[in-house]
C-alpha cells in the first residue's frame, strides 16, 4: 500500500524525533565497549529525557526571555530540517521544496546560534566560556559546511539533496569522482566537530573541556530536556545527510509503501551503525588535545572542501 505524501512527510520527522536518542545511546555504548567497559544501555538517553521532563524547572534570577525561548527555537529548528532532506524516501515530498541544502544548513546554524546566546544570557562564567569556545569552533566549522554544500551542488549541478541522491545513484563515475571523495572526507571532519567527537570535547563537567555542557549548565528540567533532545536530533540529522546524500545514498524507499518505509528505517540504522563505529574508533584512538589545537581537524576539513570545489571545476 502506497502511503500518502503527508504521512511520509510526518514519518520522516517522527523518525528523527524518536530515533535520535537511540543513536546517541548506541554511540555511548560503543565508546564504552571499545574502552573495555560495559557502559549504559542504548536506551539510557530515553530514560534521561523522561527524567528531565518530569522535573521542575529552576531558572536563574538573571535570565531573560532568551533563556526561555532558546530551547524551544533550537528544538523546533531540528524538526524543520527533516522536512527538507531525504530521510526515508528518495523523492521530494510536498514541503521539501521550502529550502535547498544551504537553507537546511542555515536552519541547523540557527539552532546552534540561539543556544550560544542562551549560554551568554544569564551571565554565568561557565556559560560564557562554553559560548566563546563554541564560536571559535564555528569560525571554521560553518564555512566548511557551506563549502561542502556548495561543492556537492557544483558537482551535481543541483541544490536539492534529493536530486544529488538520484545523481549519485545513477552515476557511479560521479560517486567515485575525486571531488566527491574529498567532500566525503570534509563532511566526516565536520561530523566529528558538530557531534562533539573531537578530542577537545567532553560530556563531563570538567571546566577545561566543557563546551556544549557549559552553554546549558544553567538549565534544568524540561528546558534542559529540550536542549538535550535537540542536540541528539542535530546529530541524527548530520548522520542522515552524511549517509543519504554523501556516503551511502542507497536503500531508501522509492514508492513510499509501508513495507518500503520500514525497510528504509532498518537500512538507515545499519548505515548509522557503520558510521558510528567508525566515529567511535577515530575518537578513541586519538589522544586528548589541548583546546588551542582545535583548528587542526577543522582546517583539514576546510582544505578537503576547497580541494573538492577546485577538482569539480577542473572536470
N, C-alpha and C positions, 0 to 999 in steps of 0.2 A: 504494500500500500504506500503510495507516494504522499508524503505529508505536505500540508500547506506551507507556503514560504514563511508566513508569520510564525508558525510553530517552529520551523527550522531556525529562524532568527532568534527566537526566545531560547531555543535549545542551546544555541552557541553561547549565549550569555550565561545560562544556568550551568553549562559545562565548566566555564571559567570560575564562576562563583562557588560551585560546590566541590570541585576537584582541586582547587588551588591549595587548600590545606593538606590534601593528600600528597601532593608533590613536595611540599615543604617537609612533611613528616618522613617521606622516603629519603630525601636528601640528608636530613639529620640522622636517620637510622643508618644510612650507608656510610656517613662520616664516622660514626662510632664503630661500625663493623670493620672498616678499613684500619682503624686505630686499635683493633682487637678489644673493643669494649662491646657490651651488649646494647646499650642505648635505649631510648624510649620507644614506645610503639609508634608505628607510622600514623596512627590515629590520634596521637597526642595533641597536635595542633587543633583538632576539633574540640577536644576536652578543654584546652586552654581558652579557646574562644567562648565556649559555653560558660566557663567560669567567669570570664571578664564581663559578659553580657548580663550576668546575674549579680554583679557587684554594684556598689554605689559609686557615683561619680563625685570625686573630690577635686575641685578646681582651685588653683592659687588665687589669692586676692588681686594680684596684679594682672590677671588675664583679661583680655579684651574680647570683642566679638570674633576676632580672628581665631582665637584659641578654640572656640566652639564650632565654627563653621569649617575649619580646616579638615577635620576628619571626614565630614560629610562630602566636601568637594573632592577630596582625594579618593574616597570610596566610589563616588559617582563617576569620576573620570575613568576608573578602571572598569566600570560597567559599560562605558561607551565604546571603548576600543574593540571589544569582541564583535561589535556590530560591523566594523569596518574591515576586518581581516578574515581570512579563511581558517576557521577552527575545525569544523566538521564537514563542511561542504566545499567543493572546489568551484562552485559557481556563485556569482553575485546574488545576494538576497535583496529584498525590497529597499532596505535602508543602507545598503553597503556603499552606495554612491554618494553618501553625505560627505565623505572625505577620502583623500588618497593616502599614500603612505606617509607623506610629510604631515598631513593633518593628524593621522594617528600618532605620529611622533610628538607633535605639539600637545596632544591631549595627555600623553604619558608625562611629558615635561611639566605640564600644568599641575599634575598630581604631586610631583616632587617639589615644585616651587612653593606650593601652598604649605607643605609640611616644613620647609625651610623657614617660611615666615612664622609658622606656629612655634618653631623652636626658639625664635628670637622674641616672640611676643611677650612672654612672661618675665623676661629679664634675668632668668636663671643662667648662671655662668656656664653650666653644662650644656644647656640648650644653645648658647652662643657658640660654644666650642664645636658641637655637632653640626650646626648650620654652616659655620665658616668652613669646616672641613668638607662638608658636602658640596659647597660652592666651588672649592678648589678642585674637587674631583670633576665637577660638572664643566669646568673650563675646557677640559679636553674631551670629556665623555660626550657632551651634547654635540659639539662639532663633528666628532667621529660618527655619531648616529646619523646626523644629517648627510655626511659624505657617503655613508653606506647606503642610505636610501636613494641618494642621487645617483650613486654608482650603479645600483641594480636597475634604476629607471633608465639610465643611459644604455645599459647593456641590453635590456629587454624592450626598449623603446616604449615603455608604458609606466604609468604611475600607480596603477591599481594592483594590489597584491594578488588578486585573483588571476589577472592577465599574466603576471610574472610566473605564477604557479603553472599555468597552462603551457607557457612557452618553455619552461624548464622540462616539463613532462614530454613535450612533443619534439624537443630538440636536444639530443644528447650532446651534440657539439657545443651548444650554448652552456650546458651544465658543466662540461669539463673545460670550458674556456678559462684561461689563466685569470682573467678579470673576475670571473665568478668565484674561483677558488680563493683569490685574495679577499673578496668580500666575505666569504665564509670565515676566514681567519680573523678579519677585522671585527665581525659581529660576535665571534666567540670571545675575543678580548673584551668587547663591550659587555657581553653577557656576564663575565666574571665581575666586572665593576658594578653593574647595575643590580646584581643579585647579591652583592656583599660577599663575594668569594675570593677577593684578593687577600694576600697575607698581611694586609694592613687593617683589615676589618676584624671585628669581634662582636659576637652576640652577647657578651658579658658586660658587666657594669664596671670594667676596669677603665679608669679615666684616660689612660694613654692610648687605648684602642677604640674608644667609643666614637661612633659616627652617627649611625641611624638611631641607636639606642639613646644617645644623648639628646637628639632632637625631640624625642617623645617621652623623656624622663618625667615630665610634669603631668602626664596623662594617666588616667585610671579609669576603671570601669568600662562602660560601653564605648566611650570615645576612644579609649586605648584599643578596645576590640576592633573598632572600625579601622583604625590605622594599621593594626597588625594584619587584618584581613586584606586591606588594600595592598599592603606590601606583598603578601602572598599572591594576590591576583596579578600584580605587576610582574612578578617572577614567572607566573604561568603564561602570561601574555608574551613575554620576551622569549620564553621557550617555544611557544606556538609559532611566533614569527620566524625564529631561527630554524625550526624543523619544517614547517609547512611552506615557507617561502624561499628559504636558502638551502638547507642541507638535505632534507628528506621530503620532497614535495609529493610523495606517493601516498596512497592509502586512504584518501578522503572520499566521502560519498559523492557520487555523480548524479544519481537520480533523486536523492532525497527520500528514500524509503526508510521505514522504521528500522529494518534489519541493517540497511546500509549505515544509518546514523549510529547504531550500536557498534557495528564493526569499526566505524571511524573513531569512536571513543577508545576502543581497545587498541587500535593501531596508534592513536595519539599517545596513549600511556606507554606503549612499547618504545616509541620514539623518545619520549621523555626519559625512560629507563636508561637508554643508551647514552643520551646526552648528559643526564645527571651523574651517571657513573664516571663519565669522562671528566666532568667538572670536579667531582669529589676527589678523583685521583690527582688531577692537576693541582687542586687546592692543598691536598695533603702532602704531596711531595715537595712543596715549596717551603722554604724556611720563612719565619716571621721577618717581615721587612719593617724598617723604620718608616714613619709616615711620609717623610720628605721624599722617599723614593717612589711615591705613588705614580709619578709621571712616566715611569719606565714601561709598564704594561699598556698604559693609555697611549703613550707615544707610539708603541709598536702597532696598536690597533689603528691609530690615525695614519701611520705610514702605509699599512696594508690597504686602507681605504683609498689613499691617494694613488697608490700603485694600481689599484683596480680601475680607477677612473682613467688614468693615463693609458692603461692597457686596452680599455674598451674603445678609446679614441684612436688607437693605432690599428684597429682591425680594418 
